[in-house]
Amino acid sequence: MEKWIKFVFIFAFSFFLFSSEVPSLKIPRLDGKIKIDGELNEPVWSKAAVIKNLRQREPKENSAPSEKTEVYIFYNSNYLYIGVKCFDRKPNKITAYNMVRDFELRQDDHIQVIIDPFNDRRNAFSFAVNPNGAKHDGLVVNNSQRESRSWDGIWYAEASRDSKGWYVEMAIPFKTLSFKPGETKWGFNIKRYIKRKMEEDRWASPFLQVYFTKVAEAGYITGINGVKQGRGLDIRPYGLLGEEREEGETTDKFIYNGGIDLFYNITPALKTSLTYNTDFAETEVDERRINLTRFPLFYPEKRQFFLEGSGIFSFSGASPRSFLPFYSRRIGLVKGEQIPILGGGKITGRAGPYNIGVLDIATKDWDELPGKNFFVARISRDIWDESLIGLIYTYGNPSSSYKDSLFGIDFKYGTSKFLKNKNFAAIGYYLRSFSEDVGDDSLYGFAIDYPNDTVNVNFNFSSTGDSFNPALGFVERTGIRNYRTYLSYNPRPKFKLIRQFFFEFSGSYTTDLNGNLVEWRLFLAPFNVRTESGEHIEFNYMPYYDYLDYPFEVYEGIVIPPGKYTMDRFRFELNTSKKRPIVFDLSMRFGEYYTGHSLTLATGLQIKPGNHLFIELSRQGNYVKLKEGSFNAQVIQMKFDFYFSPKLMFQNYIQYDNVTRSWGINSRLRWIIKEGNNLFIVFNQGWGDILDRWSVLYRKAQIKLQYTLRF
């Protein structure tokens, strides 16, 4: 085994070559009054350092941009200032529909920057602004392909437009950034995205195989010194008033609450967060889904306290499609019901080459469930340029009195210099749970990944014991060994209408722990194309085999008997470009389904008459005809959002499904009074068909004020 590991590393390093010259810019320290209004008309901007040499990453790799962009950067003791002039010869065609915080970047024109204050070439802060002044921020952890949007920092930005283009001013407080004291050289990159052309222009690494959040390929800004982080203390109290009514009650009950969150920088790179009487009134409700599989669905975390700094707890090789050693929704949520959180704390950040995450939470008594304590610790160490080794530990079980725990170790070797300039990663991991279950309580595996623009290859193996029980985590199924492979060839032809083809193949082969086949799946994409205008058309062939060793109730009263089932299935997808004021999505899955056939038809319609109104209608119908019976399961959803400005928005989410025969509405008014200070007015109500009569299942109206004090 040791010889094999040495061989892999010798092979990898034999292709490890230095990349082209990394761009660098010395930025000045300047004093001058700035009003953040998107105008760039103050005299101090004329003294700033300037970047004018952005290059295309897409569609024409490392070539001159189709539109001119100028970037201005300077700093003082409290702020890093970034100004951008996005010239456009057709300003009436600038695409900007969004005003919501953390908008989807690829839907609009935008400017995005990443800043690596540690100069560790792997972690960074991300900030983006669109022409409406809408903001998007997040964290890049270990050169992840996408930034985590879970982090909402306090920073300032505005945008403006005229007949020559659009403009951005950004002021990023050093109090918001964690940084290495004395480090005068920070990692930095900036990109401009022009939606109507699907063009991406960058300062550093304008290459197709380099995703923008690849911090290892960023440039540098230098000359930073004497900046202030203050005392590093943020105090965020909240107060809440409201009324609620549960099913069966005839009167509303008055509710009031309050709590506080404290954030303190132990060091400029390590932050502690304390919370008391945590409330999540502003959290959006979950999307309703219909599950036609035997396995549990995965729902993403939406509560801000758990989202902030969540990337530090990520574990190599883990994904929602298979397992997560830590899944924060296990804390404070039981069957969709919120369990009151008494309080807790966490520490996240860096200490030298170590990434540290510690979380401890206590819940209150609720109904028949006693209050409990939950603990998670994650530590990883950076090694070499883009690699790491780490440990994770969890303690506590939300649904049992047994003191369950879990321990795991992971290793990731990564490089962006494989075969000169390609991405390559090798991952290995081992987990063991400690619970009252008897049997194989381990999960282990490895993966090899070659994620590049033209060729993308992945191989993954995992073995999950029959008694593996991550009480604070998530696992789709246990008692299996799974082999997965993925291969795609993605050429970019020189056709005027076609941007890129995707010829994909993937397969999985699953056995029980004794080697008996329980499932295989294939996925083929003989036709998958993205056009120059942004449309997407795809056809797939997806046969699979499933061995049912026990009866499977797919729908109330309809039970599929045990047996061996081989099924041919197909999928067709059509998505029109997001740049359009009307967007249409269609997805059809059809073919054999156990003892019969099924058709899943999903349609979506987005209407964007301007940047102040957003309407989205979606419907998913599942039409299933089996020997054991037939059914039609549907979900209908509607979003109706008003954006008065990027700081004032009224969002409405309505859902209905015919399985539970119930409607639900979630309405939220959010007013960002000032960065860090928010007012939420939230209304939730549900109706259910009980004995052929529509009745109110629940009703809750709340007003929540959240304030931030910075020291």
PETA-V19710 format. One record per helix or strand of 3 or more residues. SS is the DSSP state (h for helix, s for strand). FROM is the first residue (numbers start at 1). LEN is the number of residues. If there is no record, write none. Layout:
SS_FROM_LEN, SS_FROM_LEN
This chain:
h_2_12, s_24_3, h_43_5, s_49_3, s_55_4, s_69_7, s_79_9, h_91_3, h_105_3, s_110_7, s_124_7, s_135_6, s_156_7, s_165_9, s_185_10, h_195_3, s_199_4, h_215_3, s_219_4, s_233_14, s_253_15, s_270_9, h_304_4, h_310_4, h_328_3, s_341_11, s_354_10, s_373_11, s_387_9, s_405_14, s_422_13, s_442_10, s_455_10, s_480_10, s_498_4, s_503_10, s_517_15, s_536_6, s_544_5, s_552_4, s_558_3, s_563_5, s_569_7, s_582_12, s_596_12, s_613_14, s_629_17, s_648_10, s_662_13, s_677_13, s_694_13
